[in-house]
């Protein structure tokens, strides 16, 4: 008499391990697709007289970069920044420059502090996001006044508070990315 | 979290070169970004073709988003409207009565105005609406404040045309795509609009501050006549905007003017009208040196007399 086998014994969080495999298309395209979406979508749901919304494209990029290091190439800031520049209203080239630099900065932080926890990720993401936003203001072609910087305060705060949420969403998307959808044999 | 294994290339030449090439491409990318940024700061219109094409492609999706945005705004207003409904109702009734009286006065003024204009022999130049369209949205996180509208070159929209909603001036068209355009909102830090106090003839400039408010700079400095709650309307100077359209309401009086709030807040704006430039000849005249005669004749004379 055999005990019934635990029905979940051959499964893990990514689905059944028998006869199923990851879909390479999904695994490699999902990060790019979500960042591209995140760059475009906010412009449709936000119409405001002052900038308060966090830079969603950048936050999702940072989320993927920190959760799966090496999944996005180091030069991913160039194509993704180019796309973001088409919709952000910034002068063309500002996100290309700032996002490329951000990716290099994360590489530097990672080589300096290889063992990291979420607190460090949040801190580094916050610092980089703030620097990118302030850099964006400098490169926006607007005159930098005290009011302009003060007006960015809520946005900077929101971006910092928004990152943990984005990180959770990206983690869920990462689980979806590695689901075993493909049937083998 | 452990450091990623991909960083340790070990003795594999291929892996070492791969990582090195990645750094080189990233650095080239950053450099290319810097060059492109330099070009677009030097010549702001240089990549407008790319931008407008991209905007055209996604604007149909945006129109649905805009509907959702304005409807959700309405929902919040409905909920908040339930609080203190009774006292508000009484107050609104009083306001309606007052407004009716003012409206009648306004009608009388309009008639008088038309009669006086006839006396002066002024002819209204090309005016009226070019297109009525949805206000799709605005830049979300950039410090520059641009809006997107769902009408473009195909509808006859041209750069420089004023954009207004039912409440007042929203901004003016900056870049035109085939089916969508980019609008510079009044609160953009590069936007300057000549305005006039609605109750008297105090003229001023309304400049965007980049933080959602407008800075009112009086042209004649002296005793500051402004009070909180004063309404500014367009003065018609500069020739782009038709005079008498609501622009801003004073929020805080400063030593040399005021800080004002935009009356037509883009968040609550659903439909906008794009209008013809009010005095195209006056605009043209501003770009022509004083000694050369203007290309157009009769219309120019009439509009320049104002």
Interface residues (C-beta under 8 A of the other chain):
Chain A: X40 X41 X42 X43 X44 X45 X46 X47 X48 X49 X50 X51 X53 X54 X55 X56 X69 X70 X73 X74 X75 X77 X78 X81 X85 X86 X87 X88 X89 X90 X91 X92 X93 X94 X95 X96 X97 X98 X99 X100 X101 X103 X104 X107 X110 X111 X114 X115 X116 X117 X133 X136 X137 X139 X140 X141 X142 X143 X145 X147 X148 X150 X151 X152 X155
Chain B: X1 X2 X3 X4 X6 X7 X22 X23 X25 X26 X27 X28 X29 X30 X32 X33 X34 X35 X36 X37 X38 X39 X40 X41 X44 X46 X47 X50 X51 X54 X55 X58 X61 X62 X64 X65 X66 X68 X69 X135 X136 X137 X138 X139 X140 X141 X142 X143 X144 X145 X146 X147 X148 X182 X185 X186 X187 X188 X189 X190 X209 X210 X211 X212 X213 X215 X262 X265 X266 X267 X269
